[in-house]
Amino acid sequence: MLKEVLILANKKGKAWDFTEEIYNKLVNHSRNSRVYNLGEVEIKKFNDGEIFSKVLTNVRNRTCFYVHDSSMNPQEGLMSLVQVNDALKRSSANKINNVLPYMNYSRQDRMTEPRTPITAKILANIISMEAYGLITADLHNPAITGFYNIPVDNLKGYIPLSKHLKENYSNFLKDAIILAPDVGSAKMAGSYAKR
């Protein structure tokens, strides 16, 4: 039997609407909608700039999916992610899964010059400490999934986006040109163009 699944986000953050949409789709497509629940996380900043995170929902023995607000300042976002994961663990969550619609630091996936860090690997080490799994989309380099010691689902955003654009903007697409911002994104841009 499927244990209770809790989908969490900061209600005051930009990820809340996305989280509600995920929750509603799961409930509408589930045989047992009581398995899924929506939970809330609070993230605030103290006057000195420190981040404070708190899980506002009982997570004991529940499988948790924390939908991270990727629009936050990368440093503040990383600290809040670490804090929420720690709070979930200390609150006896059964499994902690992070949902990062955009993966900050994914462009720093290799040493581009001597004496520089591989920041994507550092992030992988940090997330892997507490999380059971990770869901993200359109990583800058799909090989980044190999940095993790946990299951990583790298979803392809171009599939639903291409469908939406075709259905709603087909006239516009006749003359559209897909550009890649750098060499590393050329393959992804090609995938968009083919669809």
N, C-alpha and C positions, 0 to 999 in steps of 0.2 A: 504494500500500500504506500502511495506517495505521501511523504510527510508534508507538513504545512510549508508553503513557500512564501517568503516575505520579500517584497520588492520595495526597496527604500531609496529615498532621495531627500534632498533639502527642499522643503516646500517653498522657501523664499528664493531658491536658485533657479537658473534657467533650464535645468534638467527636469523640473517637476512635471511640466506638461507632457514631455516625452515619456516620463515614467508612468503617468496616468494613462497614456495611450497604450503603452505596453500592457499594463494591468488590465485595462478594459478588453483588449483583444484576447488576452489569456482567459479571462472569465467568460467571455462570449463563446470561445471555442473549446471550452473544457466541459467534460461530463460532470465533473465535481468542482464547481466554482468556489466552494468553501475552502479548497486547498490553497487558493491564492489570496493574499492579503497585501494591502498597501501600508507601508510604514514610513515614518518620518525621521529625518536626521536634522539636527540644528547645527549650523555653522555660523560662528560670529567671530569678530575681530576685537581684541582688546585695544585700549588706547595706545599701548606701546607697539602695536602691530602684530602681536602674537595671535595665532589662530586657536580657537576653542571649538571642539566638535563634541556633540552629544547625540546618542541614539535615543529617540523619544518613544520607541515601541519595544515591547517585550519580544526578545529574539530567542529566548531559551529553546533549545532543541529544534530550531527552525533552519531551513536552508534559506540563506539570505543572498539576494542580488542587490548590491549597492550600485545605483546608477550615479556615476560621478559627473559633476558639472564641469565639463571640459572648457567652458568659457572663462573660468577663473584664471587669475594670474597663475602661471605655471608653478611658481614656488609655493604660493598659498594653497593651490590645488593639491600639490603633492603632499604637503603637510596635513591637509584635511583628510586626504585619502588614507594616509598612515594612521591618523588618529581614529578615523571611523573603523578601519579594519581592527585596530587594537581594542576599541570599545566593543565591537561585535564579538571578538574572541573572549574578552573578559566577561561578557554577558552570556556566555555559553551558547552562542550560535552553533548549530550543527555543522554547517558548511558556509564559507564566505566566498562569494563570487563577485568580482568587480566587473562592472560594465563601464567601459571608457569609450564613448562614441568617437572621441579624438584622442590619440595617444601623444601627449606632449613628449618631447625629447626623442621622438622616433627618427628624426633626421640626423641625430648624432649616433648613428649605428656603426661607425667605424672611426679609426684614427685618420683624420684627414691631413695631419702633420705631426711631427714628433712631439712627445710630451703632452698629449691631449687625452682626455678621458673618452671612454665609450659610454656615454651617458645613458643610452638606451639599455645597456647591460646593467648599469647601476640601478635604474628604475626597475628592471626585471628582478633583480636581487631583492629590492625593497618590497615589491608587491608579492613575490613568492614566499616571503617570510610568514605572512598571515593568510593569504588568499588560497582557496582551494582551486579556483579557476578564474579565467579572464575572458571577457568578450569585448572585442573592439572591432573597428571597421577601417578598411583601406590603409593598413600600415604603410608607411613610406617605403619600407623594404620588408616583404613577407618573411625573409630569413630571421627577422627579429624574434619570431615565435620560438626559435631555437635557443634564445637567451633564457627562457623561462623553464623552471623546474615543475611547472604546473600546466594543466591543459589550457591551451589558448585557442579561441575561435576568432579568426580574422575574417569577418564578414565582408562581402563585396558590396559596397554601397552603390556601385554603378548599375547593378541589376534593377533594383526598384526605382532608382532615379531615372534611368533610361526609359523604363516603362512609363513612368509618370510624364516625362517630357514628350514622348511619342503620342501619348493619349491626349495631352492638353496643349501642346505647342508644336504640332507637326509642321505647320507652315513656317514657323521660325527656324526649324531644324534643317530646312532645305539648304540654307546658305550658312549654316553654323560651322565653325572651325573649332576643333578641340586642341588646346595648347597645353603643354607640360611646363611647369615653372622651372624644372631642372631635369638633368639627364635621368636622375633616379625615379622621376615620375613619368617618364616617357611610356613605359609599358602599361601603366594604369590608364594614361590618356588614350593609348591605342585601344584598350578594352572598351572605354567609353565610346570612342569613335566607331568601333565595329557594331555596337548595339544601336 
